[in-house]
Amino acid sequence: MTTNTTPQTAPAKQGTAPAALLYAVIGGSLLTVVSAFLAWTWTAEFPGDLTYYGSPAPIQTLSLIGALLTAAYALSALGVKGLRWLTPTGARKPVWILALGTLAGTWFTVIAIATVLGGVVNLEPGAYVALAGSLIPALAAYKLPDDSHKAAPAKKLPSWAEILIITGVFALGLYVITFGIDTDDKEPQLFVTYLIIIGFAAFALLKSGLLDRFSTITANNRQVTLIGTAAAAIAFPFIQQSGDTYTLIAVNILIFATVALGLNVVVGLAGLLDLGYVAFLGVGAYTAALVSGSTASAFDIRLPFWAAMIVGALASLVFGVVIGAPTLRLRGDYLAIVTLGFGEIFRIAMGNLDGDSGPDITNGPNGIPNIPHLEILGWNFGESHDVLGITLGAYANYYFLMLLVMALVVLIFARAGNSRIGRAWVAIREDETAAEAMGINGFKVKLIAFALGATLAGLAGTVQAHVNSTVVPENYVFAGPVPPNSAFLLAAVILGGMGTIRGPILGAALLFLIPAKLAFLQDYQLLAFGIALILLMRFRPEGLIANKRAQLEYHDDTADQAPTDLATAKAGA
C-alpha cells in the first residue's frame, strides 16, 4: 500500500468560489454605480444637492467608489488577469467587507435624506436603485465560501516599479486625507459616509493582504518612503483652495499627534497609566504665554521663540520630575488616580492665580490672551506669504513649524524606543518585578519616561499657545467634547496602537477630526467614542497599527493551526 505523504493543506485557488454569487456581486455593484449618476432627491435642500442626473455629488461618489472596489475584488476572485494581485490572502473577506461598507454608506445616505427632508416621498428613483444595488452584493458576498489562505511570496519588482507604487499610494493617501479634512462642516452626512467607506475599505485592504505587501515594499525603500511622507505632508497647504480654515484643523491635528506621541512614551513603552498628561501640555503653553510678550503676562519679558520653546519644555520637564519622583513608586490604578489628581490640581491652580485667590500670574479663569504671533528671521507667522506663486495663509506657517516639531519628536521617540533605556521601558511594562530582578532600576527608568513624555508635551504646548493666541485653564481638562484632553490623548494612543509611531498619529488625527466634523453630536460624542473603543477592544485590541509584539500577545494562531496540523497528520498516516 502506497502512503500518500503530500500535505493536503494547499490553499484554495482564487476563482473557485461560486461564479453565480460573484456575478451577483458584480451586477449589484454596477447597479450602484449607475445609481450614482441618477438623482436621489428632487430638492436641493439636502446638503450637497443630489438632484442632478449624470453628475454625481460627492456623497454619491463615495458610494460609487465603494461599488467599484467591490466589483474589482469580485473580478479578482473570478481569476481575471491583471486583478489577481488584489487578493493575495483570499477574496471572500475583502469582497464581503467592501460590499458591507458600500451598503452601510449608501443606506445611511438615503435614510439621512428621508430624515432631513421629512419622509421617503422626497426620494427619487435613483435612491431606490442605490438601495437595491448595494443590498445585492452584500447578500451575495455573505454566502461566498471562505477562501482565506497564507499569501504566496510576492514577486520581486524592479526598484523603479516599487518607487512608482510608493509614489502612487502616497498621492492617493494625500487626496483621501484632504477630501476628509475639506468636507464642509455644514454637510455632516458627507463626512459620516466618508468615514464609513474609508473605514471598511481600509479593513478590506488589511484582510486582503495588500497592506502587508505595501509594508514590505516600504521596508525595502525606507529613504523613498521618508521622502514621500515628507513631500505629501508639505504639499497639503498648497492644495487648499478654501483658505486657512482646514489648514488650522491640520495644525491642531499635528499638535494633538505630537502630544499623543509623548504620552506613548509613558503609556505605550513604559506601561504607566497617566490620566493627567494634558497638564504638561498646559505647563508648556502657559510658560510660553508668560515669556512671549503677551500684554496680559505678569512678566515684562519677550523671548525669541527658540528660547520660549526651550523654557516651556524645561518647565514641563521640571513638573514631570517633581510629580513623578514621589508618585512613580505606585503602580496600576493608584498611579492613575494620582496623575488624574495632578491634572485637576493644575487646572484649578491656573484658575486661582488671579490676584485674589492667589498670586496674580495667570490672570485666573480669563487666561492669558493677546499672545503675539511668532517671528523667526523676519518671517511673521501671522501674515500670509506667497510661495511658488501660491498664497499661503498664516496657519500654513504654523503647519510647517509643527511638521518640524513632529519630525523632532518622532526622531526622539524612535531613538529612545530602540535604545537600551527603551528596552528597559518595555521590560518594566511587561513585568516590573522580573525586570527589577534582572538588575533594572525600575524607579529611575520610569522617572526618565515620565520626564521625557512631559518634555515632549511641553514642546508642543509652546506652539499651541501661539496658534490659539490665548491660554485658558478650560483647555486642559481630563475629559470633554473638544480635544486635546487627557481622555482623548489616552484614547488616541490606545486606538492607534501603543508603542508605535504611526499608531498615535493616526489615532490623534481621527480623534481630532471626527469631533471637529461632527459637532452636531455635542454631548453624544463621548458616548460614541466609548462604543467605538469597546468595539476596538473586542475586534482589534492591539490598535489600528500594532507592533509585532502586541499582535503575538493578542492573537494566538496556535488554535487556528491545530486543525490544519491534524489534517496534515491524518493525510500522511
Secondary structure by P-SEA (a helix, b strand, c coil): ccccccccccccccccccaaaaaaaaaaaaaaaaaaaccccccccccccccccccccaaaaaaaaaaaaaaaaaaaaacccccccccccccaaaaaaaaaaaaaaaaaaaaaaaaaacccccccaaaaaaaaaaaaaaaaaaacccccccccccccccaaaaaaaaaaaaaaaaaaaaaaaacccccaaaaaaaaaaaaaaaaaaaaaaaaaaaaaaaaacaaaaaaaaaaaaaaccccccccaaaaaaaaaaaaaaaaaaaaaaacccccccccccaaaaaaaaaaaaaccccccccccccccaaaaaaaaaaaaaaaaaaaaaaccccccaaaaaaaaaaaaaaaaaaaaccccccccccccccccccccccccccccccbbbbcccccccaaaaaaaaaaaaaaaaaaaaaaaaacaaaaaaaaaaacaaaaaaaccaaaaaaaaaaaaaaaaaaaaaaaaaaaacccccccccccccccccaaaaaaaaaaaccccaaaaaaaaaaaaaaaaaacccccaaaaaaaaaaaaaaacccccccccaaaaaaaccccccaaaaaaaaaaaac
